[in-house]
Each structure stands twice: as C-alpha cells, then as structure tokens.
Amino acid sequence: MKATRVKIRKRKISYGRSSLYLDYYPGVYDRIKKKMVRHETLFIYVYDHPSTVADKQHNDEMMEIARQIRTKRMIDISSAYHGITKKAALIKGDFLQFFEERCIENNSKYYGVFKHFYEFSNGYCTFDQLSVTMCEQFRHYLLHSAKSRTTGKPLKRTTAAGYYDLFQYILKIAYNDRDISRNLAACVSGIRTDRMIKASLNYEEIDKLLNTPCRHDVLRRASIFALLTGLRKGDILALDWKDYDKDFNGKPMFRIVTKKTGAVSHHPVSKEAMEVCGPVGDGLIFKGLTSSMTTYDFKIWVEEAGINKPVSFHTLRHTYATLLHENGNSLSTIQNLMIHLHPGTTAKYICNSDALARKAVDNLHLQPSRVKRILSKVKKFFK
C-alpha cells in the first residue's frame, strides 16, 4: 500500500485571493462523509499579489498555519498506517468522528445531538478547536437556530436542554479519555428550564378510562399492563414471551432490556398484570399492538372517557410511579421498578402526588389535638 502524500494547494477565489486546501494522494477515508476523499479545505485564504506589508505578513502567517496543519495530518495518517494509534485516518472531524462513534454506542437521541452539532460546525471540528466559546455558541444555536427534523419548527427549550446535557456528557467522555486537556463540560452552564409537572391519572380517571369502550382490545390490555408495570411504550411493543420467567418464589417476572438506555432489569409483575397478557405462548405478548394505536387511537379513547387533561400513553408510566409513591414505597424502590439510571429522574415522576400533598396539608394543625387537650387538663388537675 502506497503511503499518502499531503501537499498544500491553492484555489482562486474572489477579490484577488486564493483559498488553501490540502491535497491527499492517494485519498484517505473520511468517516463523516463515509467515503474516500482527496481534498480538505482549510478555510484559510492568502492574497495572490500582496501589495502592502500587512498583506505579506498575513500571507506568511496563513502559510505557517497551513504547514502546521499539514504536519499534523501527516503524523495522524502515518500513525494510523503503522498501527501506532487506535484512531484511523484522522484527516477531518477528529471530534466529530469521536462524537459519532459514541452516538452509535448509545441511542438515537445521541445521534440527533450529533446531527445538530454537525450542522452547527459545518461538518468540521477537531479536538483542538473545542473551546468554551464554541460550546456557548452551540448552546445559543440550539436555543435560537436549531430546528426539529420532524416538524421543521424551532426546538422546544426542554428539548434543547436535553440535547445540550447530552453534548456535555460527550465532552466529559472526551476529557476522561484524555482527548481534550480541559474539562469543558464543567466550564459551561447547561440550559435552564422551567419546572414541568408531569401529568398522571388519579383513581377516578383510571376508572373512567377503563370503563370506556376501547376500539382495540389489545390497546386496552396493553394500557392496563402499562399502569401495573410502568414499562415504556417501546418496551411493551417489543415484549416477548421468551422474556418471561419466574423468580425464586415462583412469581412472574420479565427480563427487560430497555430500548431507551439499554439497562437490563428483571422486572417483577403482579398477578393482575399477567391476566391481561393472556396465556403463556410464543412470540410477542401484545400481538397486533402498533405504535400508532398508542398515539392516535389512545388519544381518541381518552377523549371519549371525558378526561380533560393532556394524557398520552407515556402518562400511564407517570401514573405507575405516582401510585407507588402514594402507597408508601421509597424512592430507591420506585427507581428500581422504573428502571431509571438516576434517582433525580425518578423524583420528577413523583413530584405531583396530589393525594400525598392533601394528606400533608390535612395533617398540619395549629390547634392541639383533642387527645393533647385532655392530657393537658389531667396534668393541671394533678398539680
């Protein structure tokens, strides 16, 4: 295999200037474009005919920067050629390559952040270019310029905040792997959002929903299962009888590998939850259940039940956590059953318990209770 040669070339542009770029021969593989490339634009220009001392100094400085970049690329390519470094063909997008690989290891939400950062950086960002200023500019981009890929509308503040949190997490990984010398994630602040109360159903609303006819029996059974297990929609859609098992006491449980986080859990289920699953068999448990049923048909079902609040299929998961909390279960127990990686996430689900709030208010008295008044009178009598 022939070693790659790297040369600095010029391409004429407007106003008597030339743009500098690197020419690779043979070409090298660009992991972002996923193809072999021959050229890399440096976004540096020089004057074709410098007439002043300032122009000549500008040309000298730009050429020196181009030579330094060329030297770095030659070192990266030679290291990859001889197997000295684990990073191969680092000609462009060193950080973007790192970012994309971490996204592939995680989930689609991470990849959504990567696409926004790729557009923000115009497909070019090395580790050396990362700075506090760039991170703050990306934060501003998410808040004011980025648009949803599905609706084409500007990102909601909560979505932008979630994306920026994931971006900071990638920066932490890069710092821990020593790809960057500074912990940039600790130097920039996240995007603050207003506290949102997650909706949940009370017992009266649950009765309304379950006593209302549903267009699809499988949707009704899956909804009851979601209320009694708290599993996410994606996990319920993928639930298979091969995941069914029993614990040491012979009680039913499911081995769940969550699609969102990849966490593994042996999830205990009640006898009532197993009744809506039907007899043990093969294949999917809720056969015929589709994602559109859990959105469009579920919304119609809620409206027909007369429930006047924003309720989605995911609200059943919130309801599960709230009911567990109202029944006196600890935060750690609920976190385990919700398959949350962080207790802070669980706390957001259970912060809207109206029953517990009412109980706390009703138990607060400025006047002493009747028993305390009687005891105080007895003490005065014996004095």
C-alpha positions in Angstrom: 0.0 0.0 0.0 1.4 3.3 -1.0 1.9 6.0 1.7 -0.3 9.0 1.5 1.3 12.3 0.5 -0.1 15.6 1.7 0.5 18.8 -0.1 -0.7 22.4 0.3 -2.6 23.7 -2.8 -4.3 26.9 -3.7 -7.7 27.6 -5.3 -8.5 31.0 -6.7 -11.5 32.8 -5.1 -12.8 36.4 -5.3 -11.1 39.7 -4.7 -7.6 38.6 -5.8 -7.4 35.9 -3.1 -6.7 32.1 -3.1 -8.1 29.5 -0.7 -5.7 27.0 0.8 -6.5 23.3 0.9 -4.7 20.0 1.5 -4.3 17.5 -1.3 -4.1 13.8 -0.4 -2.7 11.2 -2.7 -3.8 8.5 -2.5 -7.0 9.6 -0.9 -8.0 8.9 2.7 -11.2 7.7 4.2 -13.5 10.4 5.7 -15.6 8.8 8.5 -18.1 11.6 8.4 -18.8 11.5 4.6 -18.2 7.7 4.7 -16.1 7.8 1.5 -12.6 8.3 0.2 -11.6 12.0 -0.2 -8.7 13.7 -1.9 -9.1 17.3 -0.6 -9.5 19.1 2.7 -10.5 22.7 2.8 -8.6 24.7 5.5 -10.8 27.8 5.4 -7.7 29.9 5.1 -7.0 32.4 2.3 -4.0 34.3 1.1 -3.6 37.3 -1.3 -2.4 36.5 -4.8 -0.5 39.7 -5.2 0.3 41.2 -1.7 0.9 44.9 -2.1 1.4 46.0 1.5 3.5 44.9 4.4 0.3 43.8 6.2 -0.8 41.7 3.2 2.7 40.0 3.1 2.6 39.4 6.8 -0.9 37.9 6.5 0.3 35.5 3.8 3.3 34.4 5.9 1.2 33.7 9.0 -1.5 31.8 7.0 1.0 29.7 5.2 2.7 28.8 8.5 -0.7 27.7 9.9 -1.3 25.6 6.8 2.1 24.0 7.2 1.4 23.2 10.8 -2.0 21.6 9.9 -0.3 19.6 7.1 2.4 18.3 9.5 -0.3 17.2 12.0 -2.3 15.4 9.2 0.9 13.6 8.1 1.5 12.5 11.7 -2.1 11.2 12.1 -2.0 9.4 8.8 1.4 7.8 9.4 0.4 6.7 12.9 -2.7 5.1 11.6 -0.7 3.5 8.7 1.7 1.9 11.1 -0.9 1.0 13.7 0.5 3.3 16.4 -2.8 4.9 17.3 -6.3 3.4 17.6 -7.7 6.3 15.6 -7.5 5.7 11.9 -7.4 8.3 9.0 -7.9 11.4 11.2 -7.9 13.9 8.4 -11.1 15.8 9.2 -13.6 15.9 12.0 -11.5 14.4 14.8 -14.1 15.3 17.4 -16.9 14.6 15.0 -15.6 11.1 14.5 -15.3 10.6 18.2 -18.8 12.1 18.7 -20.4 9.8 16.1 -18.8 6.7 17.5 -20.1 7.4 20.9 -23.6 8.0 19.5 -23.6 4.7 17.7 -22.7 3.1 21.1 -25.7 4.7 22.8 -29.0 5.5 21.1 -30.8 7.6 18.5 -31.2 10.6 20.8 -27.4 10.9 21.0 -27.3 10.7 17.2 -29.8 13.6 17.0 -27.5 15.8 19.0 -24.6 14.8 16.7 -26.5 15.8 13.6 -27.3 19.2 15.1 -23.6 19.7 16.1 -22.5 18.6 12.6 -24.7 21.3 11.1 -23.5 23.8 13.6 -19.8 23.1 12.9 -20.4 22.8 9.1 -19.0 19.3 9.3 -15.6 20.3 10.6 -14.4 20.3 14.2 -11.2 19.0 15.6 -10.4 18.5 19.3 -8.1 21.5 19.1 -11.0 23.7 18.0 -13.1 22.8 21.0 -13.3 25.8 23.4 -15.7 27.4 26.0 -16.7 29.9 23.3 -17.6 27.2 20.8 -19.7 25.3 23.5 -21.5 28.5 24.3 -22.1 29.2 20.6 -23.6 25.7 20.2 -25.8 26.4 23.2 -27.1 29.5 21.5 -27.5 27.6 18.3 -29.8 25.0 20.0 -31.9 27.7 21.6 -32.3 30.0 18.7 -31.4 28.4 15.4 -31.8 24.6 15.5 -35.0 23.1 14.1 -36.7 19.8 14.7 -36.1 17.3 12.0 -39.7 16.0 12.1 -41.7 19.2 12.3 -39.2 21.8 11.0 -40.1 24.1 13.9 -37.6 25.6 16.4 -36.6 23.2 19.2 -38.5 23.5 22.4 -36.5 24.7 25.3 -36.8 21.4 27.2 -35.6 19.6 24.0 -32.7 21.9 23.6 -31.8 21.5 27.3 -31.8 17.7 26.9 -29.6 17.9 23.8 -27.1 20.2 25.5 -26.9 17.9 28.5 -26.0 15.0 26.2 -23.4 17.2 24.4 -21.8 18.0 27.8 -21.8 14.3 28.6 -19.8 13.6 25.4 -17.4 16.4 26.4 -16.9 14.6 29.7 -16.1 11.4 28.0 -13.6 13.1 25.7 -11.9 14.7 28.8 -11.8 11.3 30.7 -10.3 9.7 27.6 -7.7 12.5 27.5 -8.6 13.6 24.0 -9.0 17.1 25.4 -6.9 18.6 28.1 -9.6 20.7 29.7 -12.9 19.7 31.2 -15.1 21.9 29.1 -18.3 20.4 30.4 -17.5 21.9 33.8 -16.8 25.3 32.3 -20.1 25.9 30.6 -23.6 26.0 32.2 -26.5 24.0 30.9 -29.8 25.3 29.6 -32.2 26.1 32.5 -35.8 25.1 32.0 -39.0 25.8 33.9 -40.1 23.0 36.2 -42.7 21.0 34.4 -45.3 19.0 36.3 -45.7 15.6 34.6 -49.3 14.6 34.3 -50.7 11.5 35.8 -54.1 9.9 36.3 -55.9 9.5 39.7 -58.0 6.5 40.6 -61.2 8.2 39.4 -59.7 9.0 36.0 -58.4 5.4 35.7 -61.9 4.1 36.4 -63.3 6.4 33.7 -60.7 5.2 31.2 -61.1 1.5 31.8 -64.9 1.7 31.9 -65.0 3.4 28.5 -65.1 1.0 25.4 -61.8 0.9 23.5 -61.6 0.4 19.7 -58.8 -2.2 20.1 -58.8 -4.8 22.9 -55.0 -5.2 22.6 -54.6 -1.5 23.3 -56.8 -1.7 26.4 -54.8 -4.7 27.7 -51.5 -3.0 27.0 -52.7 0.1 28.8 -53.6 -1.9 31.9 -50.3 -3.6 31.7 -48.5 -0.2 31.5 -50.4 1.0 34.5 -49.4 -2.0 36.6 -45.8 -2.3 35.4 -44.7 1.2 34.4 -42.9 0.0 31.3 -42.2 2.3 28.4 -44.2 2.1 25.2 -41.2 0.8 23.2 -40.5 -2.0 25.8 -44.2 -3.1 25.8 -44.3 -3.2 22.0 -41.2 -5.4 22.0 -42.2 -7.6 24.9 -41.9 -11.3 24.0 -42.8 -14.5 25.8 -39.2 -15.5 25.7 -38.5 -12.7 28.2 -41.0 -14.3 30.6 -39.6 -16.0 33.7 -40.3 -16.7 37.4 -38.4 -15.6 40.5 -37.2 -17.8 43.4 -40.7 -17.7 44.9 -42.3 -18.8 41.6 -43.8 -15.4 40.9 -43.9 -13.9 37.4 -41.3 -11.5 36.1 -39.9 -10.3 32.8 -36.3 -9.7 31.7 -36.4 -6.2 30.3 -33.6 -4.6 28.2 -34.8 -1.1 27.9 -34.6 0.4 24.4 -34.0 3.9 25.7 -31.0 3.4 28.0 -30.0 -0.3 27.3 -30.4 -1.0 31.0 -31.2 -4.6 32.0 -33.8 -5.4 34.7 -35.6 -8.4 36.0 -39.0 -6.7 36.3 -41.5 -8.3 38.8 -45.1 -8.2 37.7 -48.3 -8.8 39.6 -50.9 -11.5 39.0 -53.3 -8.8 37.8 -50.8 -7.7 35.2 -50.3 -11.2 34.0 -54.0 -11.7 33.5 -54.1 -9.1 30.7 -51.1 -10.8 28.9 -53.2 -13.9 28.3 -52.0 -17.5 28.3 -48.2 -18.1 28.0 -47.3 -18.7 24.4 -44.7 -17.8 21.8 -43.8 -14.5 20.1 -45.0 -11.0 21.1 -47.2 -10.8 24.1 -49.3 -7.9 22.7 -49.7 -9.1 19.1 -51.3 -6.6 16.9 -50.3 -3.6 19.0 -48.8 -0.8 16.9 -47.2 2.5 17.7 -50.0 4.4 16.0 -52.5 2.8 18.3 -50.7 4.1 21.4 -50.8 7.6 19.9 -53.8 8.3 17.7 -56.2 5.6 19.0 -55.2 6.1 22.6 -55.9 9.9 22.3 -59.4 9.2 21.0 -60.0 6.7 23.8 -59.0 9.3 26.4 -61.3 11.9 24.9 -64.2 9.5 24.8 -63.6 8.8 28.5 -64.1 12.5 29.3 -60.6 13.1 30.7 -59.8 16.8 30.1 -56.0 16.9 30.6 -53.0 16.2 28.3 -52.7 12.5 28.6 -50.5 10.2 26.4 -49.6 6.5 26.6 -46.5 7.5 28.5 -48.7 9.2 31.1 -49.5 5.7 32.3 -45.9 5.3 33.3 -46.1 8.5 35.3 -49.2 7.2 37.0 -47.5 4.0 37.9 -44.7 5.9 39.7 -47.1 8.3 41.5 -49.3 5.4 42.7 -46.2 3.6 44.0 -45.2 6.7 45.9 -48.7 7.2 47.4 -48.6 3.6 48.6 -45.6 4.4 50.7 -42.8 2.9 48.6 -39.3 4.5 48.9 -37.6 6.5 46.2 -35.0 3.8 45.7 -37.7 1.1 45.2 -39.5 3.2 42.7 -36.3 4.0 40.9 -35.5 0.3 40.6 -39.0 -0.5 39.3 -38.9 2.4 36.8 -35.5 1.2 35.6 -34.1 4.7 36.0 -30.3 5.2 36.0 -30.5 8.3 38.2 -32.8 9.0 41.2 -33.2 12.6 40.0 -35.2 11.2 37.1 -37.5 9.3 39.4 -38.1 12.3 41.5 -39.5 14.2 38.5 -42.1 11.5 38.1 -43.4 11.5 41.7 -43.3 15.2 42.4 -47.0 15.7 41.5 -48.7 13.4 44.0 -52.0 15.3 44.9 -53.1 12.7 47.4 -49.9 13.0 49.4 -50.0 16.8 49.2 -53.6 16.7 50.5 -52.6 14.3 53.3 -49.7 16.5 54.4 -51.9 19.7 54.5 -54.7 18.0 56.4 -52.3 16.7 59.0 -51.0 20.2 59.7 -52.8 21.8 62.7 -52.1 25.0 64.7 -54.5 23.9 67.4 -53.6 20.9 69.6 -55.4 17.7 69.0 -58.3 16.6 71.3 -56.1 13.9 73.0 -53.4 16.5 73.8 -56.0 18.9 75.2 -57.4 16.1 77.5 -53.9 15.2 78.7 -53.0 18.8 79.5 -56.2 19.1 81.6 -55.3 15.9 83.5 -51.8 17.3 84.2 -53.3 20.5 85.6 -55.7 18.6 87.8 -52.9 16.6 89.5 -50.9 19.8 90.0 
